[in-house]
Amino acid sequence: MLPPYINEALTDFSKPENRAAFEEALRRVKAEQGKTYPLVIDGEVISSSETFASVNPSRPAEAVGHFAQARAMM
């Protein structure tokens, strides 16, 4: 028989070192936000002038990044 489910955080944010590490990770991610990324196909980096934005679903006006647009070749 399984014990009852208890919803617990994986990280204890009451510890200052965990909170500081999380805040630093957020700063690093924020610094990368909005960059433009090329396609990588079979290890080859391919740039395109056509891009699309990937948006933050909780803040649709906020672009997480811009990615090169691709089309299938026939």
N, C-alpha and C positions, 0 to 999 in steps of 0.2 A: 504494500500500500504506500502510495506517495504522500509525503507531508503536504499540508495545505500550502497553496501558493502565497508567497509574500512578495509584494512589489518592492524591490530594493534597488537603490542606485548602485552602479558598478564602482563608482568613485565617491569617496567620502569628502565632500566639498567643505566640511567643517574644519578640515586640516589645511592650514595656510599654504603648505607646499603644493597640495593638489589644486587649490584655487589659483595659485600663482602660475602653475604649469598650464592650466586651462586658459587663463587670460593671455599667456604668451602664445599659445596655439591659435587663439582667436585673432591676435595681432598679426601673426604670420599669414593666416588665411585672408584676412582683410587686405593685406598688402598685395596679394595675388589677384584680388577681385577685379573684374573688368578687363583683364588682359585678353588679347586676341591669340588664339591657338591655331596652328596649321593642321592640315590633315597629315596623318602618318599612315602610309600604305606600304606594306611589305618592307617596313623599315625606312622608307624614303619619305622625307619631309616635303610636303607639297603645299605651297601657299596659294591662296585664292583671294581675289579682290572681293568676291561675294562671301559675306559672312551672315550668321544669324546669332541672336542673343539667346543665352540660356538664362532664364530669370529665376529669382528667388520666389517660390510659390507663396510664401507668406508676405512678400513685398514685391508685387509684380513690376513696380517701377524700377526695381534694383536688378541690374544685370550682373549675374555671377561671373560670366565670361562671354566672349564672342568666339565663335568657331567657324572655320572655313566651311563653306557650302560645297557639297559634292553632288554629282549626278551620275547615274549609271551610264556606262558606255555600251552602246549596242553594236 
